[in-house]
């Protein structure tokens, strides 16, 4: 039927108009439903930033980190576990290894950001070693790269679960992204070292026998754990303590033991009496930890060894074994303040005796 025939018949014309109106109403209704569905759905659901990597996490055998401060590798050795290759295979921080692997697998894309190379530095994504970005590349035992990102600045995204927004991009691409992240990228080699070497609490310490470099030896001791202070013996020449609290800091120097770097102990001479010191820290349950400290230039390095002679407790013996397993053959670079504490001399703990009162008639 032609358009002229349809419009010539009033009844057909009216039916056509009603049909068109019904079709328009249907289309409007469908559009309204779709619009409401979009509003209710909110923003698009996050997607994996590294698709498929979650299934490969168990295959990771090497973590390569590169930043302005340098590059290093954390690798899995079947006979040793996770180690830091650039530190003679010193044991790695296993918790950080796990957090990094899982953190990369959990990255979720929020939205694309700038793709301009000249803007990447604003979000910390210029490539290392010259840029501020941190490259994290994970490979399997065959050297195949399983996942790689350059991580930059982070920002608060108001995530109720505590995740943060992290700016990232894939190496070789300029497109940057904001992702939801539980990953805390660590670019410092020191963070990747296993710091669990010795765990002695101040409350456990009974005595510290101190042999400073080029200075007389002395002992700091207390009779029972409830005694708040350590007594210094001998107190030379009647000199009083310069600061009554100073012996406590030296006696507890081993507590909260931490270090900034590590190297083979064979690279140092800890027997040099002019530059080395020794502190033997003894606990109430019989554990004895010997720290030998060496000052080399502006740096302080220490070795640790432990024993638990009778009648030490079984717990003390177990601690000694654990310390020796971790520390044997290694020298630890101490923070400067801790190194100075270990090297405290007897004279620095005391002050000259008071000057005698003038005799009558003397000025």
Secondary structure, DSSP 8 states (H G I E B T S, - for coil): --HHHHHHSHHHHHHHHHHHHHHHHHHHHHHHHHHHHHHHH-S---EESSTTGGGGGGG--EEEEEETTEEEEEEEETTTEEEEGGGTTEEB-HHHHHHHHHHHHT-EEEEE----GGGGGGGT-S-TTTSS-EEEEEE-TT--EEEEEEEEEEE----TTS-EEEEEE-TT---EEEEEE-------GGGGB---S----GGGEEEEEEE-TTS--EEEE-SSTT--S-EEE--GGG--BS-TTHHHHHHTTTTT---SEEEEGGGS-TT-TTTEEEEEEEETTS-EEEEEEEEETTEEEEEEEEE--TT--HHHHHHHHHHHHHHTTEEEEE-HHHHHHHT--HHHHB---------TT--
